[in-house]
Amino acid sequence: MKQKLNILLAFLLLTTVNSFAQGKGDTTTKYSIGQNVPELGGIVFYLDATGKHGLVCAPQDQSTGSQWHYGAFTNTKSYDSIVGTGKANTSKIIVSQGVKPYAAKLCYDLELNGFSDWYLPSKKELSLMFSNIGRGAKSPNTNIGNFASDFYWSSTELDLNFAWAQYFLIGNIFTDLKNHECRVRAVRSF
């Protein structure tokens, strides 16, 4: 009887461990660009070489018009523009600009699909959204992110007056005054 009980407990333990491995954060599953994965929070737009880790964007915009800053032209030192730097940029902006609503704060405060680790994408991350799931993507991924033909903020700043944005109609990347209003789309890493 004791041996049967031990076998049953071992089976239950193995089943429990296996079910956790299949849940959120599963590192065995490979994903593809353009895949909408609710378990990751949104639409996959970037993958590393393994195909198991990358970036997703929220399935909809967080704002149709938000300023990059909140009322103060300051240098936040959020200059990083490469993939993987949007989260750190967002943190720097939050420290500099405070608690009122603006582009980075909208992303930072977002709770969506069970996740609360969203941030404003860096310049390169924003560009990858345009070219991989926006209007710049090849079929069948052309604009599956449902982006507007409008301007979107990145978390990358140029100086105390300007930050980088991208025009999602044709893909132009430019600097704009931080007090202008652009759309906002949050991202998160997995």
N, C-alpha and C positions, 0 to 999 in steps of 0.2 A: 504494500500500500504506500509506504514511504517513497519507494522508488518511482511509482506512478505519479505521486505528487511532485517530486523533484523534476520529472520530465515535463509535467504540465507547467510548472513554474518557469522552467527554462524556455519552453515554447512561447509562453506569454511574454517573457522578457524579450525574446528575439523578435516577436511580432510588434511589440511596442517600439523597440529601437528602429525597426524597419519603417514603421509608420511615421516616426519623426523624420527620418531621412527623406521621406517623400513629400514633406510639407514645405512651407515657405523657406526660402533660402537653399533649396535643393541644388547642390553643386554638381549633380550627375547629369542633369538635363541640359541638352544643347538647345539654344534658341536661334531664331533667325530674325534678320532685320525686317521690320514691318509687322511682326507678330504682336497681336494684342494679348498680353498675358496678365489677367486680373490678379494672379498670385504674386506678380511683381509690381503691380500698381498701375501699369499703363502699356504704352506702345514701345517696343524695342526699336531704338534708332542707332545704337552703337554696340558692337561686341568686341571683346578682346580676342586674341588668337585661339583661345580654347573654345569659344562659343558658349561658355558657361557664365561669363560675367560681362557686364556692360552697363548701359544706361537706358532708362525708359523715360518717356515724357508723359505727362498727364494727358488724358484723352481729349481735354478741352482747355481753352484759355482760362487763366485765373483772373484776367482783366482785359477789357477792350480798350483801356486807356489809363495808364498809370505813370506818374513821374518816376524817374530813376531814384531820385533822392526825396527827402522830406524837408523842403524849405531851406536847406543850408548847402551852399556850394562849398564843400570841403573835399579834401583829398583823403579818400578812404584807404588808399594803398592796395586796392584790389586790381592790380595790373595783370595778373596771370591770365593767360588766354588759352592754354592748351587743355586737352581732355584731362579731366580729373581735378581741375582747379576751381570749378564753379562753386563747390561747397565752401571752400576756404574763402573765396571772394565774398560769398553771401554773408558769412560770419563777420568779415571785416566791415562790410557795409552796415550790418545791424549794429555793431559796436559804435560806429561813427554816427549813424542817423537816428537811432532810438526806436521807439515803439509805435509811432504813428504809421498809417498805411502808405506804402510805396512799393515799387516792384519787388525788391528782394524780400521785404517783410511779408508780402502776400504769399510768396513761395515758402518762406521759413515757417509761417503759421499754418500752412495747409495740412489738413488731415484728409486723406483721400485713399479709398480702397484698402484701409487698414494700415496705412503708412503715414508717418509724421516727419520723415527725414528728407523732405523736398527742398530744393534750392533753385536759385536763378542760374541758368546755364552760363558757362564761360563763352567767350567769343567763338572758339572752335567747336564747343558742344552745340551751340546754336546753329552754326554753319552745317554741322553734321545732320541736324534735324531737317534743315532745308534740303540738303542734297540726298538724304537717305529715305525720308518719309514725307517730305514737303513737295512743293511744286517742282523742285529741281531733281526729284527722284525719277528713276526709270520705272516704266510699267513692270509689274503691277502695283508698285509702291507709290506711284505719283499721288501726292497729297493725301495719303491715307491717314495722316495726322490731322486732317481737317483744319489746316491753317488758313487764316484770312489773308487776302492780298493786301497786307498791311505791314507796318513796322513792328518789330519785336525787340525788346531789350535783352542784352546780355549782362552778366555781372562784371564784365571787364571795363574798367574805366581808363580814360586817356589822361586826364588831369582833373583839377578841381572843378572845372566847368563842363567837361564832356565825358560821355561814356559811349561804348560801342553798341550799335543796333544793326539789325539786318532787315532788309526789305524782302518779304516773303513772296512777292509777285515775281521778281526776276533774280533775286539772290544778292543784290548789292549789299556790301557791308560798309558801314560808314560811322562817323561819330555824330552824335546829336547832343544838344544841350540837355543837361540832366533834368531841367524843369519842363521839358516837352513830354507829351504823353504818348506812349507806345504800348502795344499789347504785351502781355506777360504769359509765358508758358513754363510751368515748373518741371523739373527733372529730378530723378533720383538714381543712385547707382545700386547695382545688385551683384 
